[in-house]
Amino acid sequence: MERVAIVTGGGRGIGAAIAQLLARDGFSVVAWDLQDVLGSQDAAWIGDTQGVDAMAVDVSSEEQVTTAVESIVAERGGVACLVNNAAISPKRPDGYRVPPIETTTQEWDAVMAVNLRGPFLVTRAVLPSMIQAGWGRIVNISSTAGRQGARVAGLPYGVAKAGINGLTRTLALEVGKHGITVNSVAPGRIATPMSARSAPEVQAASRARIPVGREGTPWDVAGLVSYLCSDEAGYVTGTTIDINGGSFIAP
Ligand code: NAD
């Protein structure tokens, strides 16, 4: 039977590489993204990649998430794998992070709605079909910002990414008995449209902190996610795995 994978924010950047690698692994992938991105050059690869379909879904909208999951379950029988990858990282116009005292309530709420509530909404929607199947893989894309604090991104981003790691731990305890694993992947600096928006000096300082001497690519992250979504990874759950070239090494 086909195994369906949803990759949120799958139109470009890290999510696009994850979607393509999961399709290569045999998943039938649905890449969710905002209509703007799906209609842009960034997502042109989707039409050329076998095994990946696109769907316009805003993960911060409970209604859109519910409707989209219901239609996937009705048409394809269920969801085996979910990668919660969509996120935003608002910056000042000069590309620097917004300092805490300049962070508006609106910005706080917007980041929480996409980066933390979004993964909750999508997870809650797909879990019944995973439980029914007795098999599932959930991977949450966190960040070094959620491990040691945010240097490049703002306060709400760092808090939401730490929250993702907490969501991972508690959910793993709850759903392990159903054959479902839940893990976080915490990337350091990866070359994508998101990281390219930082100020050049911020980018240079981040690169200088990477012991392996290069920034990561979306494929570096996708390879790890591919493993976590495999049958072989069934004994790995509840953990946060750093992938950062050594820029943060947990004790
Ligand atoms: P990106 O901005 O290139 O891609 C993110 C995608 O998510 C975009 O296509 C965007 O349209 C989509 N998205 C945003 N809001 C959405 C919403 N409400 N609903 C659906 N889709 C939405 O960023 P990226 O660098 O590829 O980031 C992917 C993930 O990796 C994010 O969770 C990010 O926080 C994390 N991350 C990135 C880096 C890095 O250096 N690039 C480092 C650590 C963590």
Residues whose N, C-alpha, C, O or C-beta is under 5 A from the ligand:
A	BS01	NAD	G9 G11 R12 G13 I14 G15 W32 D33 L34 V37 V57 D58 V59 S60 N85 A86 A87 I88 V114 I141 S142 S143 T144 P187 G188 R189 I190 T192 P193 M194 S195
